[in-house]
Amino acid sequence: MISLLLIILPQTFGNYFEQKLSRHVYEYKDVQKDDIVTSIKPQKCPNEFLDYYHNDTFVTQICFTKNVFYNVEVILGDHITNQSIFSLALDLTSPWTWYKSNSCLSCKDIKSLKYDNNKKCKNSKKIGKCIDSKFEKLFDATKWNDIKVHGQIYSSESLIQGTFQTDTIQLLAYNSSRKMTISQFLSYEWGNSTPPALVNITGLQMLQVDYINTELPILADGVIGFGFGYTETEEEKAQSNTDFVEKLVQEQTQLHLTRQQFALYTYESSLNFSEMVVQVGGFDYKYVHKQQQNVKWIQRLEKSGYYWMVQVDKIQFINAQGNDLINANLPINKALLTLNSQFIELPYNILISLIQSLDNSHVGTECNLVDDEMYLLYCKNYHFSTAIDYRLAFIFGEHTIPIDNYHLIYRKCESVSENQMIQNCLFNIKVSESDYIILGEPFIKNHYIVFENQPGNNVRRIGIMPAAVHMFYPDNPDYYEWAMLKLVGFIFIFGLLSICSVTFLRSLCKDLYRAFKYRRTLNPEDKLSLKETKDIEYVDYQTDEDIQIQQQIDNQNQQQNDDEKKVEEWKQQQEQFKFGEKFSNLYEQNAL
C-alpha cells in the first residue's frame, strides 16, 4: 500500500526552499518592422566583454540587453517593516548580490572604470536617479566592513559600482497552497495563530551600489546573484562569501538543505493559472510536464567564469518529418542561460540561413531582420502551418531539446487572410552580438530547469525537463484520471479490508459467547461453575436484528398458545352443548 501511495503522489528531490517570482518587463512598443537590416551586419561585442573577466572586485559581462526581470521579495537589515521590503531580481549572469544605496547617483555621460564616478556625478549638471518610478527602495548597511573593498559590474550597456558590505537578508518560505509573500505576511492579521518564521541569511557579502549608468531601466531594487560563484582558475578569484545559494543552503538549522542547487519554473499562460517560482536546495516533479521523472543532465562548460554556460552542437528548425530549415555551422558552440532576455539570440549566419529557408518554404513568404537596434526576425505572408509544424531545437551532446510550446517563439502575429492561415509574424528571435547563443525567456519558460553546483564533488551541471502547463494538474487528463483512479481503488480496498476485519471479530466474539452459554445449559448440575459465574456480568453481543428475530419467535409461540387455548375452550363448549341437548331429549321422553 505504501508503494502505491508513492506512485500516486508527486515526488520531490531533496528539501527545498521556495520563493515566488514576479515578472517585470521592458515593453518594446516601436519595433521598426519596415526597417530591413538583413544586409547590414550588427555591431560586434568588444573582446573585453567576450572574455567575461572575473576577479574579486571586477566583473565584465557578455553583450546582451537586459530587458526583463524576475523578482523576489526580501527584507534587508534586521528591522521588519514595509519600508525594508526590497524587490530583487534573479540574475544568472552575475556572481554578486547588490542593492542601491541612499547616496546612489546616475549620470548618462560618465562611464569611467575608476571609482570616482559618484563624485563626478555630484558635480555634474545632469544628475540622474538610480531608481525607477516603481522601484524606489534604497538601503545603507549598518554592519560595515572593516576594510573598504570596491566592486563593479561592467558591460556594453551598463556600469554598476559600489563597495562590499555585509548585512542580514530575511526571506519568507513561500507555500504555493498558502500563496503568501512577505508583503502579505506583514499586512496579515494573525490574531492568536502563530505566523511562519522568517529565514535569516547572515554573512553574505553584497555590493552596496552608489553609481549606476545603464541604457534601459533596471526594473528592480537590486539583484540577487545566481551566477556561478565558484571559479576554476587562480586568475578568477571570486570575492569570498558572495555566493547567495551557498549561504542559504548553509542555514541548516532552519531549512535542513543539503544540496547546493536551485530550480526555475517560469511558464506563463493567459489560459491557465500558473505561478513562477524558484526553489533552492532541491526540486519538485510537480512542475514537470506529466510529472515525467526524466532529467536531461548537461554538463556546464569548464572555465566559463560565472555563467551557466553549456556546449551546443547544433541548432535546428525542424518538423516531425525531419526537415530542418537551418543548415549552417555554429561559429561558437557555446550557449548561456539567462532570465534577463526576452529573446532567443542566435549568431548572424544561423539567422541568415533560416531566413533563406523560410523564404523558399512557401510562395509569397518574405522574411528579414528588422530594426537596426534590435535585429529581430520578421516574416510577411508566413504560413501558420509552418508555425504549427516546426520547432526550434537545440542539440546538447546526446540530448535534443526542443521548444515545444511554439507560441513562445512568436512575439506577435497578425492575420492577413480570411482563413487566418497567412500571417505577418514578429519572432522572439534576434541576432546575438557576441555569436554566443543566448537562451532567454522562450527557452527558460518552456522548461523546468535545475542548476547544480557541488564544488567538492565536481558536480557542475544543468538539468532540463519540459515544464508543466501549470502547477496543480498534470498536462494529460488521462494521466491525472488514472492517478485518481488508483487513489480511489486504494481507499476502497483498504476500507473493505477494515470492514471485513471488524465484522469477523464481532462474529467470532458472538460465537464464543453463544458457545459458553450453550455449555452452561448442558451442565446445569455444575453448581460450582454456576456459583463462580453467578456474579459475573456478561456482555450481551446480540445485535438489534437478533433481538427482533427472538421477539418474533416469542410472539409466534404466544400466538400459538393462545390459539390452542381457544380451540380447547371451543371443544368444551361443544361438549356442554351436546350434553344439554341429550338431557333435553331424555326429559321430553320421560314426560311422554
C-alpha positions as CSV (number, residue, x, y, z in Angstrom):
1,M,0.0,0.0,0.0
2,I,2.8,2.4,0.8
3,S,4.4,1.7,-2.6
4,L,1.0,2.5,-4.2
5,L,1.0,5.9,-2.5
6,L,4.5,6.7,-3.6
7,I,3.4,6.0,-7.2
8,I,0.3,8.2,-6.9
9,L,1.7,11.2,-5.0
10,P,4.1,13.8,-6.6
11,Q,7.8,13.3,-5.6
12,T,10.5,15.8,-4.7
13,F,14.2,15.5,-4.9
14,G,15.6,16.9,-1.6
15,N,14.2,19.5,0.7
16,Y,13.9,22.9,-1.0
17,F,13.2,26.5,0.0
18,E,10.7,28.1,-2.4
19,Q,10.2,31.7,-3.4
20,K,7.6,33.2,-5.7
21,L,8.8,35.2,-8.7
22,S,7.1,38.3,-10.2
23,R,7.9,39.3,-13.8
24,H,8.7,42.9,-14.8
25,V,9.4,43.6,-18.5
26,Y,10.5,46.5,-20.6
27,E,8.0,46.9,-23.4
28,Y,9.2,47.4,-27.0
29,K,6.4,49.3,-28.5
30,D,8.0,50.8,-31.6
31,V,9.7,48.0,-33.4
32,Q,10.6,49.3,-36.9
33,K,9.2,46.4,-39.0
34,D,9.8,48.3,-42.2
35,D,13.4,49.0,-41.4
36,I,15.0,46.0,-43.1
37,V,18.6,45.4,-42.0
38,T,19.3,41.9,-43.3
39,S,22.2,43.1,-45.4
40,I,23.8,45.1,-42.5
41,K,25.8,43.1,-40.0
42,P,25.2,44.1,-36.4
43,Q,27.9,45.6,-34.3
44,K,30.1,43.0,-32.7
45,C,30.6,42.7,-28.9
46,P,34.1,44.0,-27.9
47,N,36.7,41.4,-26.8
48,E,36.9,42.9,-23.3
49,F,33.4,41.6,-22.7
50,L,33.7,38.4,-24.6
51,D,36.4,37.3,-22.2
52,Y,34.0,37.6,-19.3
53,Y,36.8,38.6,-16.9
54,H,36.1,37.9,-13.3
55,N,38.1,38.6,-10.1
56,D,37.3,39.7,-6.6
57,T,36.4,43.3,-7.5
58,F,35.7,43.4,-11.2
59,V,33.2,41.6,-13.5
60,T,32.6,42.0,-17.2
61,Q,29.5,40.7,-18.9
62,I,28.9,39.4,-22.4
63,C,26.9,41.8,-24.6
64,F,23.1,41.3,-24.5
65,T,20.3,43.6,-23.4
66,K,18.7,43.0,-20.0
67,N,15.1,43.8,-20.7
68,V,13.1,41.5,-18.3
69,F,13.5,40.9,-14.6
70,Y,12.2,38.1,-12.3
71,N,12.0,39.5,-8.8
72,V,11.7,38.0,-5.3
73,E,10.7,39.9,-2.1
74,V,13.3,40.1,0.6
75,I,13.9,42.2,3.8
76,L,17.3,43.9,4.0
77,G,18.5,44.5,7.5
78,D,17.2,43.5,10.9
79,H,14.1,45.7,11.1
80,I,10.9,44.2,9.7
81,T,8.8,46.9,8.2
82,N,7.1,47.6,4.8
83,Q,10.0,50.1,4.1
84,S,12.6,47.3,4.4
85,I,10.9,45.1,1.8
86,F,13.0,45.1,-1.4
87,S,12.2,43.5,-4.8
88,L,15.5,42.0,-6.0
89,A,15.9,40.4,-9.5
90,L,17.4,36.9,-10.0
91,D,20.4,37.2,-12.3
92,L,22.0,34.0,-13.7
93,T,24.9,36.1,-15.2
94,S,26.0,37.9,-12.0
95,P,28.0,36.3,-9.2
96,W,27.2,39.1,-6.8
97,T,24.1,40.3,-5.0
98,W,23.7,44.1,-5.0
99,Y,21.3,46.9,-3.9
100,K,21.1,50.7,-4.3
101,S,22.5,52.8,-1.5
102,N,20.9,56.0,-0.2
103,S,23.7,58.0,-2.0
104,C,23.3,56.3,-5.3
105,L,23.5,58.6,-8.4
106,S,23.3,58.1,-12.2
107,C,24.8,60.2,-15.0
108,K,24.5,59.3,-18.6
109,D,27.7,60.9,-19.8
110,I,30.0,59.4,-17.1
111,K,31.2,55.8,-17.6
112,S,34.7,55.7,-16.2
113,L,36.1,52.5,-14.7
114,K,37.6,54.4,-11.9
115,Y,35.8,54.5,-8.6
116,D,35.2,58.3,-8.6
117,N,32.0,58.4,-10.8
118,N,29.8,59.2,-7.8
119,K,31.9,62.3,-7.0
120,K,32.0,63.3,-10.7
121,C,28.2,62.9,-11.0
122,K,27.6,65.1,-7.9
123,N,29.4,67.9,-9.7
124,S,27.6,67.3,-13.0
125,K,24.7,69.4,-14.2
126,K,22.8,66.2,-15.4
127,I,22.4,64.3,-12.2
128,G,20.0,61.4,-12.6
129,K,18.4,58.9,-10.3
130,C,19.3,55.3,-9.8
131,I,15.7,54.3,-9.2
132,D,12.8,53.6,-11.4
133,S,9.4,55.0,-10.6
134,K,8.2,51.6,-9.4
135,F,11.4,50.6,-7.6
136,E,12.4,53.4,-5.3
137,K,13.9,51.5,-2.4
138,L,17.4,52.5,-1.1
139,F,19.4,50.9,1.7
140,D,22.6,51.5,3.7
141,A,24.1,48.6,5.5
142,T,24.5,49.0,9.3
143,K,27.2,46.3,9.6
144,W,30.1,48.0,7.8
145,N,33.2,46.0,6.8
146,D,36.5,47.0,8.5
147,I,38.2,47.2,5.1
148,K,36.5,49.1,2.2
149,V,36.5,46.9,-0.9
150,H,35.3,48.3,-4.2
151,G,33.5,46.3,-6.8
152,Q,32.0,46.9,-10.2
153,I,30.0,45.1,-12.9
154,Y,30.7,46.3,-16.4
155,S,29.0,45.6,-19.8
156,S,28.5,47.4,-23.1
157,E,25.2,48.8,-21.8
158,S,25.7,49.4,-18.1
159,L,28.2,50.1,-15.4
160,I,27.4,49.4,-11.7
161,Q,29.9,50.4,-9.0
162,G,29.9,50.2,-5.2
163,T,31.5,48.8,-2.1
164,F,31.1,45.4,-0.5
165,Q,29.1,45.4,2.7
166,T,27.6,42.7,5.0
167,D,24.1,42.8,6.4
168,T,21.1,40.5,7.0
169,I,18.8,39.2,4.3
170,Q,15.4,37.9,5.5
171,L,13.1,35.7,3.4
172,L,9.8,34.0,3.9
173,A,9.4,30.4,2.8
174,Y,6.7,30.5,0.1
175,N,4.0,27.9,0.2
176,S,2.1,27.5,-3.1
177,S,-1.1,26.5,-1.3
178,R,-1.0,29.5,1.1
179,K,0.3,31.9,-1.6
180,M,1.7,34.4,0.9
181,T,4.6,36.8,0.1
182,I,6.4,39.0,2.6
183,S,4.2,42.0,1.9
184,Q,1.1,39.8,2.6
185,F,2.9,38.3,5.7
186,L,3.3,41.8,7.2
187,S,-0.2,43.0,6.4
188,Y,-2.0,39.8,7.6
189,E,-3.8,39.9,10.9
190,W,-2.5,36.8,12.6
191,G,-4.6,37.1,15.8
192,N,-4.0,34.0,18.0
193,S,-2.3,32.0,15.3
194,T,1.4,31.7,15.0
195,P,3.0,33.4,12.0
196,P,5.6,31.5,10.0
197,A,9.2,32.2,10.8
198,L,11.5,34.2,8.5
199,V,14.8,32.8,7.3
200,N,17.8,34.9,8.0
201,I,20.9,34.8,5.8
202,T,23.9,36.4,7.6
203,G,27.5,37.0,6.5
204,L,26.6,37.5,2.8
205,Q,28.9,40.0,1.1
206,M,26.8,42.3,-1.1
207,L,27.7,45.2,-3.3
208,Q,26.2,48.5,-2.0
209,V,25.9,50.4,-5.2
210,D,26.5,54.2,-5.3
211,Y,26.7,54.7,-9.1
212,I,24.7,53.3,-12.0
213,N,24.9,54.0,-15.7
214,T,22.5,52.0,-17.8
215,E,20.7,52.4,-21.1
216,L,17.4,50.7,-20.1
217,P,15.9,51.0,-16.6
218,I,16.6,48.2,-14.1
219,L,13.1,47.1,-13.0
220,A,14.1,46.0,-9.5
221,D,15.6,47.4,-6.3
222,G,18.7,45.4,-6.9
223,V,19.9,41.9,-7.9
224,I,20.4,38.5,-6.3
225,G,23.4,36.9,-7.9
226,F,22.6,33.3,-9.0
227,G,25.6,33.2,-11.3
228,F,28.3,30.6,-10.8
229,G,30.1,31.6,-7.7
230,Y,32.9,29.0,-7.9
231,T,35.7,29.5,-10.4
232,E,38.2,27.1,-11.8
233,T,41.4,29.1,-12.3
234,E,43.6,31.1,-9.9
235,E,43.1,34.2,-12.1
236,E,39.4,34.1,-11.3
237,K,39.4,34.5,-7.6
238,A,35.8,35.5,-6.6
239,Q,35.1,37.8,-3.6
240,S,34.6,35.5,-0.6
241,N,31.2,34.9,0.9
242,T,29.3,36.3,-2.1
243,D,27.5,33.1,-3.2
244,F,23.8,33.5,-2.3
245,V,22.8,29.9,-2.9
246,E,25.7,28.6,-0.8
247,K,24.8,30.9,2.1
248,L,21.1,29.9,2.0
249,V,22.0,26.2,2.0
250,Q,24.2,26.7,5.0
251,E,21.2,27.8,7.0
252,Q,20.7,24.1,8.0
253,T,19.3,24.8,11.5
254,Q,16.1,26.2,9.9
255,L,15.9,24.8,6.4
256,H,17.8,21.4,6.5
257,L,19.0,21.9,3.0
258,T,21.8,19.7,1.8
259,R,22.3,20.3,-1.9
260,Q,23.8,23.4,-3.5
261,Q,21.3,23.7,-6.3
262,F,18.3,25.7,-7.4
263,A,15.4,25.2,-9.9
264,L,13.3,27.6,-12.0
265,Y,9.7,27.3,-13.1
266,T,8.6,30.4,-15.2
267,Y,5.9,29.0,-17.5
268,E,3.2,31.6,-18.1
269,S,-0.1,31.4,-19.9
270,S,-3.2,33.5,-20.1
271,L,-5.4,30.4,-20.4
272,N,-4.2,28.7,-17.2
273,F,-3.4,29.8,-13.7
274,S,0.3,29.4,-13.1
275,E,2.9,30.5,-10.6
276,M,6.5,31.3,-11.3
277,V,8.9,30.1,-8.5
278,V,12.5,29.4,-7.7
279,Q,13.5,26.6,-5.4
280,V,16.8,26.4,-3.6
281,G,18.2,23.1,-2.2
282,G,16.1,20.7,-4.4
283,F,13.4,20.4,-7.0
284,D,9.8,19.1,-7.4
285,Y,8.5,16.9,-10.2
286,K,5.1,18.5,-9.9
287,Y,6.4,21.3,-12.1
288,V,7.3,18.8,-14.9
289,H,5.1,18.0,-17.9
290,K,3.1,14.9,-17.0
291,Q,5.4,14.6,-13.9
292,Q,7.9,12.7,-16.0
293,Q,11.0,11.9,-13.9
294,N,13.4,12.0,-16.8
295,V,16.0,14.7,-16.2
296,K,18.4,15.5,-19.1
297,W,21.6,16.5,-17.5
298,I,24.0,18.7,-19.4
299,Q,27.5,19.4,-18.1
300,R,28.4,23.0,-17.6
301,L,31.5,24.1,-19.6
302,E,34.7,24.4,-17.7
303,K,36.4,27.8,-17.5
304,S,33.2,29.7,-18.3
305,G,33.5,32.1,-15.4
306,Y,30.3,32.9,-13.5
307,Y,28.0,32.0,-16.4
308,W,25.8,28.9,-16.6
309,M,27.2,28.0,-20.0
310,V,26.9,24.8,-22.0
311,Q,28.1,23.5,-25.3
312,V,25.6,23.4,-28.2
313,D,26.4,21.1,-31.1
314,K,23.7,22.1,-33.4
315,I,20.6,24.3,-33.8
316,Q,17.6,23.1,-35.8
317,F,14.2,24.5,-37.0
318,I,12.7,21.1,-37.7
319,N,9.4,19.4,-38.3
320,A,8.2,15.9,-37.4
321,Q,9.3,14.5,-40.8
322,G,12.9,15.6,-40.0
323,N,13.0,18.5,-42.5
324,D,15.5,21.1,-41.0
325,L,15.4,24.7,-42.2
326,I,18.7,25.6,-40.6
327,N,21.8,24.3,-42.5
328,A,24.7,26.2,-41.1
329,N,27.6,25.6,-38.7
330,L,27.9,27.5,-35.4
331,P,30.7,30.0,-35.2
332,I,30.9,29.4,-31.4
333,N,29.5,26.2,-29.8
334,K,28.5,27.9,-26.6
335,A,25.2,29.0,-25.0
336,L,24.5,30.7,-21.8
337,L,21.1,30.7,-19.9
338,T,19.6,33.9,-18.6
339,L,16.4,35.2,-17.1
340,N,17.1,38.8,-18.3
341,S,16.4,38.5,-22.1
342,Q,13.0,38.3,-23.7
343,F,14.6,36.6,-26.8
344,I,16.5,33.7,-28.2
345,E,19.7,35.3,-29.6
346,L,21.4,33.4,-32.4
347,P,24.5,34.0,-34.4
348,Y,24.1,36.1,-37.6
349,N,24.9,33.3,-40.0
350,I,22.4,31.0,-38.4
351,L,19.6,33.5,-38.9
352,I,20.6,34.2,-42.5
353,S,20.3,30.5,-43.2
354,L,16.9,30.3,-41.5
355,I,15.6,33.3,-43.5
356,Q,16.6,31.8,-46.8
357,S,14.9,28.6,-46.0
358,L,11.7,30.3,-44.8
359,D,11.6,32.4,-48.0
360,N,11.7,29.2,-50.1
361,S,9.2,27.3,-47.9
362,H,6.1,28.9,-49.4
363,V,5.3,31.2,-52.3
364,G,5.0,34.8,-51.1
365,T,6.7,34.3,-47.8
366,E,9.3,37.1,-47.2
367,C,11.5,37.1,-44.1
368,N,14.1,39.7,-43.0
369,L,15.9,41.1,-40.0
370,V,14.3,44.4,-39.0
371,D,15.0,47.4,-36.7
372,D,18.7,48.5,-36.8
373,E,18.9,48.4,-33.0
374,M,17.3,45.0,-32.3
375,Y,17.8,42.9,-35.4
376,L,14.6,40.9,-34.9
377,L,13.3,38.2,-37.3
378,Y,10.2,39.2,-39.1
379,C,8.2,37.3,-41.7
380,K,5.5,38.6,-44.1
381,N,2.9,36.2,-45.5
382,Y,4.0,33.5,-43.1
383,H,2.1,30.2,-43.3
384,F,0.6,29.3,-39.9
385,S,1.1,25.6,-40.8
386,T,4.8,26.3,-40.6
387,A,4.4,27.7,-37.1
388,I,2.5,24.6,-36.0
389,D,4.7,22.0,-37.7
390,Y,8.2,23.3,-37.0
391,R,10.1,23.5,-33.7
392,L,13.3,25.3,-32.7
393,A,15.5,22.7,-31.2
394,F,19.0,22.6,-29.6
395,I,21.3,19.6,-29.6
396,F,23.4,19.3,-26.5
397,G,25.6,16.2,-26.9
398,E,23.2,13.2,-26.9
399,H,20.2,15.3,-25.9
400,T,17.9,17.1,-28.3
401,I,15.8,19.7,-26.5
402,P,13.1,21.5,-28.5
403,I,10.9,24.4,-27.6
404,D,7.6,22.5,-27.8
405,N,5.3,25.5,-26.9
406,Y,5.7,27.1,-30.3
407,H,3.8,30.2,-29.3
408,L,6.8,31.2,-27.2
409,I,8.8,31.7,-30.4
410,Y,6.4,34.3,-31.8
411,R,6.2,37.7,-30.3
412,K,3.2,39.0,-32.3
413,C,1.3,37.6,-35.4
414,E,-1.3,39.5,-37.4
415,S,-3.6,37.7,-39.8
416,V,-3.6,38.9,-43.4
417,S,-6.1,36.3,-44.9
418,E,-9.7,35.4,-44.3
419,N,-8.9,31.9,-43.1
420,Q,-6.1,33.3,-40.8
421,M,-3.6,30.8,-42.2
422,I,-1.4,33.6,-43.7
423,Q,0.1,36.0,-41.1
424,N,2.7,38.6,-40.6
425,C,4.8,37.4,-37.6
426,L,7.4,39.1,-35.5
427,F,9.6,36.4,-33.8
428,N,11.2,36.3,-30.3
429,I,14.4,35.6,-32.1
430,K,17.2,38.2,-32.7
431,V,20.8,38.4,-33.7
432,S,23.4,37.8,-31.0
433,E,26.1,40.5,-30.8
434,S,28.6,38.1,-29.4
435,D,28.0,35.0,-31.5
436,Y,27.3,33.2,-28.3
437,I,23.8,31.7,-28.1
438,I,21.6,33.5,-25.5
439,L,18.9,31.2,-24.2
440,G,16.4,33.7,-22.9
441,E,12.7,33.5,-22.0
442,P,11.4,31.2,-24.8
443,F,13.8,28.5,-23.7
444,I,13.6,29.2,-19.9
445,K,9.8,29.3,-19.9
446,N,9.4,26.1,-21.9
447,H,11.4,24.1,-19.4
448,Y,11.7,23.3,-15.7
449,I,15.5,23.8,-15.2
450,V,17.7,22.6,-12.3
451,F,21.1,24.3,-11.7
452,E,23.5,22.3,-9.6
453,N,26.9,23.2,-8.3
454,Q,28.7,20.9,-5.8
455,P,32.3,22.1,-5.9
456,G,33.5,19.4,-3.5
457,N,32.0,16.6,-5.7
458,N,33.0,18.3,-9.0
459,V,29.3,18.3,-10.0
460,R,28.5,21.3,-12.2
461,R,25.5,20.6,-14.4
462,I,22.1,21.8,-15.6
463,G,19.1,19.5,-15.6
464,I,16.4,20.2,-18.2
465,M,12.8,18.9,-18.2
466,P,9.7,20.1,-20.1
467,A,7.6,22.4,-18.0
468,A,4.1,21.6,-16.8
469,V,1.3,23.9,-18.2
470,H,0.6,25.0,-14.6
471,M,1.4,24.0,-11.1
472,F,-1.5,21.9,-9.9
473,Y,-2.6,19.5,-12.6
474,P,-0.8,17.2,-15.0
475,D,-1.0,18.2,-18.6
476,N,-2.5,14.9,-19.6
477,P,-6.1,14.4,-18.2
478,D,-5.9,10.7,-18.7
479,Y,-2.8,10.6,-16.6
480,Y,-4.5,12.6,-13.9
481,E,-7.6,10.4,-14.0
482,W,-5.6,7.3,-13.8
483,A,-3.8,8.6,-10.7
484,M,-7.1,9.5,-9.1
485,L,-8.5,6.0,-10.0
486,K,-5.5,4.4,-8.3
487,L,-6.1,6.5,-5.2
488,V,-9.8,5.7,-5.1
489,G,-9.0,2.0,-5.6
490,F,-6.5,2.1,-2.7
491,I,-9.1,3.7,-0.4
492,F,-11.8,1.2,-1.4
493,I,-9.6,-1.8,-0.8
494,F,-8.4,-0.5,2.5
495,G,-11.9,0.3,3.6
496,L,-13.2,-3.1,2.5
497,L,-10.5,-4.9,4.4
498,S,-11.2,-2.9,7.5
499,I,-14.9,-3.6,7.4
500,C,-14.3,-7.4,6.9
501,S,-11.9,-7.4,9.8
502,V,-14.3,-5.7,12.2
503,T,-17.2,-8.0,11.1
504,F,-15.1,-11.1,11.6
505,L,-14.1,-10.1,15.1
506,R,-17.7,-9.3,16.1
507,S,-18.9,-12.6,14.7
508,L,-16.1,-14.5,16.5
509,C,-16.9,-12.9,19.8
510,K,-20.6,-13.6,19.3
511,D,-19.9,-17.3,18.6
512,L,-17.7,-17.7,21.6
513,Y,-20.4,-16.2,23.9
514,R,-23.1,-18.4,22.5
515,A,-20.8,-21.5,22.9
516,F,-20.2,-20.5,26.5
517,K,-24.0,-20.2,27.2
518,Y,-24.6,-23.5,25.5
519,R,-22.0,-25.2,27.7
520,R,-23.8,-23.8,30.8
521,T,-27.1,-25.1,29.5
522,L,-25.7,-28.6,29.1
523,N,-24.2,-28.7,32.6
524,P,-26.9,-27.4,35.0
525,E,-25.6,-29.6,37.9
526,D,-22.2,-27.9,37.8
527,K,-23.1,-25.8,40.9
528,L,-19.5,-24.6,41.4
529,S,-19.3,-23.4,37.9
530,L,-22.7,-21.6,38.2
531,K,-21.7,-20.2,41.6
532,E,-18.4,-18.9,40.2
533,T,-20.1,-17.3,37.2
534,K,-23.1,-16.1,39.0
535,D,-21.9,-12.6,39.8
536,I,-20.1,-12.1,36.5
537,E,-21.7,-9.6,34.2
538,Y,-21.8,-11.0,30.8
539,V,-21.6,-8.7,27.7
540,D,-24.6,-9.2,25.5
541,Y,-23.2,-9.5,22.0
542,Q,-26.7,-9.8,20.5
543,T,-27.5,-7.3,17.7
544,D,-30.8,-5.5,17.2
545,E,-31.5,-7.9,14.4
546,D,-31.1,-10.9,16.7
547,I,-33.4,-9.3,19.3
548,Q,-36.1,-8.6,16.8
549,I,-36.0,-12.2,15.5
550,Q,-36.2,-13.6,19.1
551,Q,-39.2,-11.3,19.8
552,Q,-40.9,-12.5,16.6
553,I,-40.4,-16.1,17.7
554,D,-41.7,-15.4,21.2
555,N,-44.7,-13.7,19.7
556,Q,-45.4,-16.6,17.4
557,N,-45.2,-19.0,20.3
558,Q,-47.5,-16.9,22.4
559,Q,-50.0,-16.7,19.5
560,Q,-49.8,-20.5,19.1
561,N,-50.6,-21.0,22.8
562,D,-53.5,-18.6,22.6
563,D,-54.9,-20.4,19.6
564,E,-54.6,-23.8,21.3
565,K,-56.5,-22.4,24.4
566,K,-59.3,-21.1,22.1
567,V,-59.6,-24.5,20.4
568,E,-59.8,-26.2,23.8
569,E,-62.5,-23.8,25.0
570,W,-64.5,-24.3,21.9
571,K,-64.3,-28.1,22.3
572,Q,-65.6,-27.8,25.9
573,Q,-68.4,-25.6,24.7
574,Q,-69.3,-28.1,22.1
575,E,-69.4,-30.9,24.8
576,Q,-71.6,-28.9,27.0
577,F,-73.9,-28.2,24.2
578,K,-74.2,-31.9,23.3
579,F,-74.8,-32.8,26.9
580,G,-77.6,-30.2,27.2
581,E,-79.2,-31.4,24.0
582,K,-79.1,-35.1,25.2
583,F,-80.6,-34.2,28.6
584,S,-83.4,-32.2,27.0
585,N,-84.3,-35.2,24.7
586,L,-84.4,-37.5,27.8
587,Y,-86.6,-35.2,29.7
588,E,-89.1,-35.0,26.8
589,Q,-89.3,-38.8,26.5
590,N,-90.0,-39.2,30.3
591,A,-92.7,-36.6,30.2
592,L,-94.5,-38.5,27.5
